[in-house]
Amino acid sequence: MALFNVRVYGLLIDQYNRLLVTDEFIRGSYITKLPGGGLEIGEGTRDCLKREFQEETGLDVTVGAHFYTTDFFQISAFNHRDQIISIYYYVHAANTAQIVTTDIPFNFRPEQIADPQGESEVFRWIPLEDLTPASVTLPIDKVVIQLLKDNA
């Protein structure tokens, strides 16, 4: 039975006009996406985003203005029966320096990708001037990046 899969993502832009992205290894695939994740039953979208940022980055974020909600049909990249609905917000953090980041895409240690069925992530800042839809992997993220660029 097909389901709706609701995802919530954050646009965290630091004081140097860089956007935080996450490079992920998921079941043998390499993807670059925006930080965030799946909405859980009984959870609001803003609470979901705060939880996801805390789990992924260790940051306590303030969820700001709504930026975009998927307005087209998108099948899940990981479960080809589910329809994805993604909601994006601006997020703010007091101290982004505490996030461990790299300047190299997919800069995993060998043990992070040793299990082809495993999952791992590393964070990276992309300057807004260098950001393009090609900077990210997922189709909805590409739309969001183009909207971000158009509204800059």
C-alpha positions in Angstrom: 0.0 0.0 0.0 1.4 3.4 -1.0 1.9 6.0 1.7 2.6 9.7 2.1 6.1 10.3 3.5 6.4 13.7 5.1 9.9 15.1 5.4 11.0 18.4 7.0 14.2 20.2 6.1 16.0 23.3 7.2 17.8 26.1 5.4 20.6 27.1 7.8 22.7 30.0 6.4 25.6 31.2 8.5 27.1 34.6 9.0 29.4 34.0 6.0 26.5 33.5 3.6 27.0 29.7 3.4 24.3 27.0 3.4 24.7 23.9 5.4 24.3 20.6 3.5 24.8 17.0 4.5 26.6 14.5 2.3 25.2 11.1 3.1 26.0 7.5 2.3 22.7 5.6 2.4 22.6 1.9 1.4 25.3 2.2 -1.2 24.2 5.6 -2.6 25.9 9.0 -2.1 23.6 12.0 -1.9 23.9 15.6 -0.9 20.8 17.1 0.7 19.6 19.6 3.2 19.5 18.7 6.9 16.3 17.3 8.2 14.2 14.1 8.1 11.0 12.3 8.6 8.0 13.6 10.5 7.0 11.2 13.3 3.4 10.5 14.4 2.3 13.0 17.0 4.9 15.5 16.0 4.5 18.9 14.5 6.7 20.0 11.6 8.6 22.6 13.5 9.2 20.2 16.4 10.4 17.6 13.9 12.9 20.0 12.4 14.3 20.9 15.8 14.6 17.2 16.7 16.3 16.3 13.4 18.8 19.2 13.8 19.6 18.2 17.3 20.1 14.5 16.4 22.1 15.2 13.2 24.2 18.3 14.1 23.9 18.7 17.9 22.5 22.2 17.3 19.5 23.7 19.1 17.9 25.6 16.3 15.2 28.2 16.1 12.8 27.4 13.3 12.0 30.5 11.3 9.7 31.3 8.4 8.3 28.6 6.2 10.1 28.6 2.8 8.5 25.9 0.6 6.2 22.9 0.6 6.3 20.4 -2.3 3.7 21.3 -4.9 4.3 18.5 -7.4 4.2 14.7 -7.3 7.5 13.1 -6.2 8.0 9.4 -5.6 10.4 8.4 -2.9 14.0 7.7 -4.0 14.2 4.9 -1.4 10.7 3.4 -1.5 9.2 3.6 -5.0 5.7 3.2 -3.7 5.6 6.3 -1.4 4.9 9.9 -2.3 7.2 12.4 -0.7 5.9 15.7 0.7 8.7 17.9 1.9 8.4 21.1 4.0 11.3 23.6 4.2 11.9 26.2 6.8 14.6 28.7 7.5 16.4 27.8 10.7 18.8 29.8 12.9 21.4 28.7 15.3 23.4 30.8 17.8 26.7 28.8 17.4 27.2 27.1 14.1 31.0 26.7 14.9 30.2 23.6 16.9 29.2 21.6 13.8 32.0 19.4 12.6 32.2 20.2 8.8 34.5 19.4 5.9 35.3 21.3 2.7 35.5 18.1 0.6 32.3 16.5 -0.7 31.7 13.0 0.6 34.7 13.2 2.9 34.0 9.9 4.7 36.4 7.9 6.7 36.7 4.3 5.3 34.9 2.8 8.3 31.9 5.1 7.7 31.2 3.5 4.3 32.5 0.0 4.9 29.0 -1.5 5.2 27.2 -1.2 1.8 23.8 -1.3 3.7 24.9 1.2 6.2 24.3 4.9 6.6 26.6 7.8 7.4 26.7 11.6 7.0 29.2 14.5 7.0 28.3 18.2 6.9 29.6 20.8 4.5 29.0 24.6 4.0 28.4 25.8 0.4 28.8 29.5 -0.2 25.5 30.9 -1.6 27.4 32.3 -4.6 28.6 28.8 -5.5 25.2 27.1 -4.8 23.3 25.7 -7.8 20.5 23.0 -8.1 23.3 20.7 -9.1 24.8 21.1 -5.6 22.2 18.7 -4.2 20.9 15.3 -5.3 17.2 15.1 -4.5 14.7 16.5 -6.9 12.7 18.6 -4.4 15.9 20.0 -2.9 16.9 21.1 -6.4 13.7 23.1 -6.7 14.3 24.6 -3.3 17.9 25.7 -4.2 16.6 27.3 -7.4 13.9 29.2 -5.4 16.6 30.3 -2.8 18.8 31.6 -5.6 15.8 33.4 -7.3 14.8 35.1 -4.0 18.4 36.1 -2.9 
